[in-house]
Amino acid sequence: MVRRRIIRVTVISLLSLLVLVTAALGGIGWYYSGELLEPAEVPQRYPETSLGQDGDNVVLAESKLSTQAGTFGLVWPGGSAKVGEVVTAEDGRVERPLLEGTAPPDGTKVRIETDVYEGNPKTTLGLVYSEVRVPSELGEMPAWLVPAASKDTWVITVHGRGASREEALRVVPQLHTAGLPVLLITYRNDVGAPASPDGLYHLGDTEWRDVEAAIRYAQGQGAREVVLYGWSMGGAIVGQALARSSAAAVVSGVVLDSPVTDWTQTLDLQARNRGVPTWLTPVAELVSGWRADIDFDRFDLVRNPPATKPPTLVFHGTADGTVPAQSSRDLATAAHGLGWPLRYVEIPGADHTSGWNVATDTYRRELGDFLTSAIGVRP
């Protein structure tokens, strides 16, 4: 009798523990799924400090970001500038040439941006453009259309999670010079665009339909072919458009910059960044999948390659702390066996979506060669 009572108490205790563990894991999964799926305005932080101007150079307090190689945007409340490669870095001072704009006054708190241009194509690049509305299943999506000489082949740019159309402005001058009209789109949950029905990001699982709508819009304006150009989560969106859109047949080329090609690898990296064990990634995926009806396996482009595999150029930085470069390496390794004409360009020392900034000449040369070989234009 005593033995049965002990067994019963033990079973009840184990069940209670199991319930508590399940509840704890569910709470953790819910929290991280919220981080992943819930759109939120990105806080405007200004972690760097301007030390004024010295001749033609902007002077910044020394930090990991202020000493990184390359060309970057500099933003502060009420102002912005473009700065070039580090000239000197000593005694806590970092000097970089002022390429555009005005230097922030001494003591101003600033932010260093991979987006070197803030504003629209006219104010930042001096290019004529139109504000257009792309009809979609959720309503009209705002977009910028930069016209060019070609009428047959358009480029459609797809920014990353939490970013904006401005992310693509870096590459617009080269595309414009090549004669390619550029449609810089928004998608569901962007500022000014319709929200998704559940108010959540779907990480590309539904956003691809907005890219499809943009392709249809371009076709309605005379385009016969399109090049899709995606950054970060924009890469996942492009991948799903290639896999699932009936309009994918008109995609003649793809350019991906720091793309998400496997959400599991990306979430594992994010877990390590937060000091969270990677065995919690499946929990986050399970809860996110339940909340937003997402099949995470679908995003693995190595195991589940899209049916449409146009010529593709992939850029990724070795120092990417957001999306692992290994996922792009894996895709590049598998591409030949998948029958996918894909060129992979790895940028040493570049962080997330900063390949253009860190190695501008290399990036432009590779992009130009790709445009010539893939779609026959000469930038």
Long-range contacts (C-beta under 8 A, 24 or more apart in sequence): 25-280, 25-283, 26-283, 26-287, 28-280, 28-283, 28-284, 29-280, 29-283, 29-284, 29-286, 29-287, 29-288, 30-287, 32-276, 32-280, 32-283, 32-284, 32-287, 32-288, 33-284, 33-287, 33-288, 33-291, 36-201, 36-203, 36-267, 36-284, 36-288, 37-200, 37-201, 37-202, 37-203, 37-288, 37-291, 37-292, 38-199, 38-200, 38-201, 39-162, 39-189, 39-195, 39-199, 39-200, 39-201, 40-162, 42-162, 44-77, 44-111, 45-111, 46-75, 46-76, 46-77, 46-109, 46-110, 46-111, 47-109, 47-111, 48-109, 48-110, 48-111, 48-112, 49-107, 49-108, 49-109, 49-110, 50-76, 50-103, 50-104, 50-105, 50-106, 50-107, 50-108, 50-109, 50-110, 51-93, 51-106, 51-107, 52-103, 52-105, 52-106, 52-107, 53-98, 53-103, 54-95, 56-97, 56-98, 57-87, 57-95, 57-96, 57-97, 57-98, 58-83, 58-95, 58-96, 58-97, 58-98, 58-103, 58-104, 59-93, 59-94, 59-95, 60-93, 60-94, 60-95, 60-96, 60-110, 61-92, 61-93, 61-94, 62-89, 62-92, 62-93, 62-94, 63-94, 65-112, 66-94, 66-96, 66-112, 67-94, 68-112, 68-349, 68-351, 68-354, 68-358, 69-349, 69-358, 70-350, 70-354, 70-357, 70-358, 70-359, 70-360, 71-99, 71-116, 71-357, 71-360, 72-112, 72-113, 72-114, 72-116, 72-354, 72-357, 73-112, 73-113, 73-114, 73-115, 73-116, 73-117, 73-118, 74-101, 74-104, 74-110, 74-111, 74-112, 74-113, 75-110, 75-111, 75-113, 75-118, 76-104, 76-108, 76-109, 76-110, 76-111, 79-104, 80-118, 82-116, 82-117, 114-167, 114-351, 114-352, 114-353, 114-354, 114-356, 114-357, 115-163, 115-166, 115-167, 115-169, 115-170, 116-169, 116-170, 116-357, 117-166, 117-169, 117-170, 118-166, 119-166, 120-144, 121-146, 121-169, 121-172, 121-184, 124-169, 125-169, 125-172, 125-173, 127-172, 127-173, 127-176, 132-183, 132-217, 134-183, 134-185, 134-210, 134-213, 134-214, 134-217, 135-213, 135-216, 135-217, 136-188, 136-194, 136-209, 136-210, 136-213, 137-209, 137-213, 138-188, 138-194, 138-195, 138-196, 138-197, 138-210, 139-193, 139-194, 140-194, 141-185, 141-186, 141-187, 141-188, 141-190, 141-193, 141-194, 141-210, 141-213, 141-214, 142-186, 142-190, 142-192, 142-193, 143-183, 143-184, 143-185, 143-186, 143-214, 143-217, 144-182, 144-183, 144-184, 145-181, 145-182, 145-183, 145-184, 146-172, 146-176, 146-181, 146-182, 146-183, 146-184, 147-181, 148-175, 148-176, 148-178, 148-179, 148-180, 148-181, 148-182, 149-179, 150-179, 150-180, 150-181, 150-377, 151-181, 151-222, 151-223, 152-222, 152-223, 152-224, 152-225, 153-180, 153-223, 153-224, 153-225, 153-226, 153-227, 153-252, 153-375, 153-377, 154-180, 154-181, 154-182, 154-183, 154-218, 154-221, 154-223, 154-225, 154-226, 154-227, 155-180, 155-181, 155-182, 155-183, 155-226, 155-227, 155-228, 155-229, 156-182, 156-183, 156-185, 156-211, 156-214, 156-215, 156-218, 156-226, 156-227, 156-228, 156-229, 157-182, 157-183, 157-184, 157-185, 157-229, 157-230, 157-234, 158-185, 158-187, 158-211, 158-228, 158-229, 158-230, 158-231, 158-234, 158-235, 158-237, 158-238, 159-231, 159-232, 159-234, 160-230, 160-231, 160-232, 160-233, 160-234, 160-258, 160-353, 161-201, 161-203, 161-232, 161-233, 163-231, 163-232, 164-190, 164-191, 167-231, 167-353, 168-229, 168-231, 170-356, 170-357, 171-229, 171-356, 171-367, 174-364, 174-367, 174-368, 174-379, 175-371, 175-379, 177-379, 178-368, 178-371, 178-377, 178-378, 178-379, 179-377, 180-227, 180-371, 180-377, 181-218, 181-223, 183-214, 183-217, 183-218, 185-210, 185-211, 185-214, 186-210, 187-211, 187-237, 198-291, 198-292, 200-291, 200-292, 201-233, 201-292, 202-292, 202-293, 202-294, 203-233, 203-236, 203-260, 203-263, 203-288, 203-292, 203-294, 203-299, 204-233, 204-236, 204-237, 204-239, 204-240, 204-260, 204-299, 205-240, 205-292, 205-293, 205-294, 205-295, 205-298, 205-299, 207-237, 207-240, 208-237, 208-238, 208-240, 208-241, 208-243, 208-244, 208-245, 209-245, 210-237, 211-237, 211-238, 211-241, 211-245, 212-241, 212-245, 212-246, 212-247, 215-241, 215-245, 215-247, 215-250, 215-251, 216-247, 219-247, 219-250, 223-250, 224-250, 225-250, 225-251, 225-252, 225-375, 226-250, 226-251, 226-252, 227-251, 227-252, 227-253, 227-254, 227-255, 227-371, 227-374, 227-375, 228-253, 228-254, 228-255, 229-254, 229-255, 229-256, 229-257, 230-254, 230-255, 230-256, 230-257, 230-259, 231-256, 231-257, 231-258, 231-259, 231-353, 232-257, 232-258, 232-259, 232-260, 232-322, 232-323, 232-352, 232-353, 233-260, 234-259, 235-259, 235-260, 235-261, 236-260, 236-261, 236-263, 236-299, 239-299, 239-301, 239-306, 240-298, 240-299, 240-306, 242-306, 242-307, 242-308, 242-309, 242-310, 243-298, 243-304, 243-305, 243-306, 243-307, 243-308, 244-306, 248-306, 248-307, 248-308, 249-308, 251-308, 251-310, 252-310, 252-311, 252-374, 252-375, 253-310, 253-311, 253-312, 253-313, 253-370, 253-371, 253-374, 253-375, 254-310, 254-311, 254-312, 254-313, 255-312, 255-313, 255-314, 255-315, 255-367, 255-370, 256-312, 256-313, 256-314, 256-315, 256-328, 257-314, 257-315, 257-316, 257-353, 257-355, 257-356, 258-315, 258-316, 258-317, 258-320, 258-322, 258-323, 258-328, 258-352, 258-353, 258-355, 259-314, 259-316, 259-323, 259-327, 259-328, 260-299, 260-323, 260-327, 261-299, 261-300, 261-301, 261-302, 261-327, 261-328, 261-330, 261-331, 262-299, 262-300, 262-301, 262-302, 262-327, 262-330, 263-296, 263-299, 263-300, 264-296, 264-300, 265-324, 265-326, 265-327, 266-322, 266-323, 266-324, 266-327, 268-324, 269-321, 269-322, 269-323, 269-324, 270-322, 273-321, 301-331, 302-330, 302-331, 302-334, 302-338, 305-334, 305-338, 305-340, 309-338, 309-339, 309-340, 309-341, 309-342, 310-341, 310-374, 311-341, 311-342, 311-370, 311-373, 311-374, 311-375, 312-340, 312-341, 312-342, 312-343, 313-342, 313-343, 313-345, 313-366, 313-367, 313-370, 313-374, 314-342, 314-343, 314-344, 314-345, 315-345, 315-346, 315-347, 315-355, 315-356, 315-363, 315-366, 316-344, 316-345, 316-346, 316-347, 316-350, 316-355, 317-346, 317-347, 317-348, 317-349, 317-350, 317-351, 317-352, 317-354, 317-355, 317-358, 318-346, 318-347, 318-348, 318-349, 318-350, 319-349, 319-350, 319-351, 320-350, 320-351, 320-352, 321-351, 321-352, 322-351, 322-352, 323-352, 343-370
